[in-house]
Amino acid sequence: MKWQMKIMSTFSKKDIKIEYMRGQGPGGQHKNKTDSMCRITHIPTGISACADCRSQHQSRKKAMAELKDKLHRIAQSRQAKAKKARRDDAIHNTKRIRTYDFKKGTVTDHRTKKTASLKEVMGKGRIDLLQ
């Protein structure tokens, strides 16, 4: 069985380790007798998520959702870092910086590939529109 995440992160059942244990905290006799707490560990990354609900099924479902969320956030941060590295590389390896087109009234920044109004950039000093 495969669980798929939204951003290019998939993991199979053999990539996770599921452990059940007794939960902690208030709950009385039921809590002391049942192994309802669930910890799921993603073996390749070592990331784990825990949940302590009344039943194993609820705990497993909640821990799985938390693990998927953690892996999703890690995948997003990796993509953001890669995008930033490509952008920084493009900014530092260009010869032209900006083109001012007075007929059209626009300014184009060739490093970031953004275009803004000449009035906004020159008149009001809004250089941040090109970054």
N, C-alpha and C positions, 0 to 999 in steps of 0.2 A: 504494500500500500504506500502511495506517495502523498505527502502533504506538500502543497505548492504555496509559495508566498508570492506577493504581488510583484516584487522586484527581483527577478532572475535568481531567486534563492529557493532551491528545492532540497529536501532531505528525505531520505527513506527511513523506514522503520528500523533498519539495521544501524542507522547513524545516531540513534537515540537510545538512552538507557533510562528505564522507568523504574523507580523505587517507591515502595509504599512503606510507611512507618506510622507509628502512633503520633497523633497530633499533640500539641501542647496548649496550655491555657485552660480556661474554664470550659466545662462541658460535662463534668460529672462521670457517671458510670459508663455511659456510651462511649465517651472519649477515651476512657481508660481500657476499654475492651477491644476496640476496633482499630485496624490500621487504615485510617482514612486519609492521612496526609500523603501527598504525592510530590515527588521531586523528579523532574525530567531533565536529563543532561544531554546536550548535543555533543557527541564525542569528538568530532573533528575540531570544534572550536573551544570546547570545555565550558561553554556557557550553560548555566542551569537556571531552572525556574521552579519555584515551590508554590503549592497551594494547599490550604487546609480547610476543606469544607466538610459537610456532614457525611458525604459518601465518597467512595473512591472514584466513581464515575464523574461526579461534579468536580472533584479535585483534579483529576486527570485532564478534564476538558479545560478548566481554568488555567492550569499550569501549561498546557499545550498552547493556549492562546497567548499567554505571557511570553513563552519561548519564541513563538513566531514573531511577536512584536519586537522582541529584542534583536532577533536575527534580521528583521526588516530594517530596524534603525541602523544596524551595523552596515547592511548593504547600501542603504541610502548615504551614509557618511562616506563610504568608500567611493561611491559614484560621484559625490560632491567633491571629494579630494581630487579625483581623476579629472573632473571637469575644470576645476581651478588650475590644476597643473597644465592642462591643454591651453587654457586661456592665458595663463602667465607666459607660457612658451610663445604663444602667438603675439602677445604684447611686446615681448623683448626681442623678437626676431622680425621686426618690420622696419622698413625704411621710411615710409610715409606715416606721419602721425595724424594730421588733420587736413581736411580739404574744406575751404570756405567757398561756397557757391553764392555769390552776391545776387545773381539773377533770380535764383530760386529762393533765396533767403534761408539757406540751410547750412549747417556745419556737420561734417561727417568725420567721426573718429575712426580711423582705419584699424586701430588696435582692438577696439571693442566692437566694431561694426555697428555703431549706433549713430543715428542722425537726429539732430535737434534743430529747433528754430534759431536763426541767427539773432533775432531780437531777444530771445530768452537768454542765450549764452552771452552775447556781447553787452546787451543793454542792462540786463538785471544781474549779470555775473553768475549765472546758474551753470557753471562748468560741470556740476555733478550730474547733469542730464546726459553727459557723454560717457560717464563711467559705469 
